[in-house]
Each structure stands twice: as C-alpha cells, then as structure tokens.
C-alpha cells in the first residue's frame, strides 16, 4: 500500500528574534492576531502559509501537532518527536485517552533543556530517530518499547500491527526488525508485556478493528484466525484476501467499517469479493461494531466443528 500524500497549506513558523528579517515590526507582533506566539520565543504566521506534504488521512489534530513540533524545532533544532507524539504523527492507533495530550519531545543533544507547560520533555537512555515528512520522529521500534509502559496489552498489539502492517501506507518496519529491536534491548522496563504483545503482532493487518476482532476470537478460546488468507476465486479469476479466515473451515470474517457503507465503489467491491468467495465454497461472516458477539461466536464454532 502506498502512502497517499497531498500538499496542504500549513502556517509558517518563525523565531521572534527573526521577526525583523521577515519585515515584521514590534507593533505587528503585539497587535497582529495572525502572528501569535505559540511558545516563548517562537511564533506562527497564519498570513504566510507554506505548502507541505501531508498524509491524506491527516485531520486538524494532526496538523496542529505537526505545527507544534515544527515550532519546537525552530527553538531547538535537535528536538525529536517522541513517544505519543511520534505515534500520532505516524498515524498509529492509540486509545482515545491518549489522543490529545502534551507535545512529547526528546533531543539528540543531552544538554538540551525545554520547559513549557504544554511540552513533555524526555531524556531516554538512547534515542534513535527517523525523518518522516521532514519531521524528526522517534524510530517505530523505540516507539513500541516506550509505549509499552502506557498502553494495555491489546492496545500495544494494535500499535504493533499498525507499525508492521499497512493501515495508512507501507509498513514502518518489518515484524522481524521490530522483534530484533526488542530482543537486543538489555534494559527493558516492561519486558513481559512487550514480549507478550510482540508475540501476537501480525503483518499485513489493515486496521485496529481487524486486530480487535482477532484478539476477541483468542479471548473466547477460538483458534486464532489467519490474517488475510489468500483464496483463489475462479469466478473472479484472481486471489481474494478476506480480513481474517479459517482456511480449513473455508470461513472468512470481514470487518465492515463505516466507509464500506458510505462508498459505492467499496460496497461494490465487497459484494464482488463475497460472491467470489461463496462460489469458491467459502462462507463469509460480515462483522460490524454492532454485531452480537455471542451469536458470532456460536456461528464460528458451528463452522469449525464441521471441519
């Protein structure tokens, strides 16, 4: 899956000390509401937007967080988006209570000091970073390790599935790289949780809903369904990959989010997929957020018992 990007206008950022070079007077700094202070010593200029590559899925919260990180970089060029901030900017799934929090940053310079009520400054034992859309962010493997201290096991698995899967674009790293990065850590504060979660991460997962459905099956004592089993459908003349499936029972589980019903193109693709699977001898169980899980469990068990 390709990362879909588009140019969007973002407010420009400048240091207050550089205002004269931009032709901005002291009076304008005090009175112009379009050049407001964001942090001490740095301002944003809404009257001079700059076009920047932005993920098509980015919402206003993402735009605001990217802006705040760019503002910190104007003050501290060695800053790196860290932990929750890095996860949000990568577009990784987080629980709702972790969605809107302070800007989390670290620095590649150990001597750096950043103090602001809206900035959480971290001093990790080691800091590995990557540049993503011109934003320096903590490496995906280290994000996973860092957030193991904050997230539940299932939320951590969803995070890992998104890192190695294709939810918003190509994988940020491979599952092997993620596991190797964890194994190489001599000091790991949440080692048991991290290793348990890592053992349940699967590649090619498309959404947190798929992760949740797979983990629900395991909690109910069902066999773990395969992620995207490849099924050749003669009717379609191609391979189809349902969200989850039990190959021996020829049973597919398809999670239908809201976009499946809102998009006519997606709805048509879903119908063609299901017809192809049915013609190949498969049963398709379509799951939504309102599906009665007790009935779903009973249906799955009935199919598995017929193997």
Secondary structure, DSSP 8 states (H G I E B T S, - for coil): ----EEEEEEEEEEEGGGGGGGT--HHHHHH-TTS-EEETTEEEEEEEEEEEEEETT--HHHHHHHHHHHHHHHH-TTEEE-HHHHHHHHT----GGGTS--EEEEESSTT----BTTEEE---S---EEEETTEEEE-HHHHHHHHTTTS-HHHHHHHHHHHHS-SSSS-SS-HHHHHHHHHT-S--TTHHHHHHHHHT--TT---HHHHHHHHHHHHTT----EET-EEEETTTTEEEE-SEEETTTTEEEEE--HHHHH-HHHHHHHHHHHHHHHHTT-EEEEE-TT--HHHHHHHHHHHHHT-
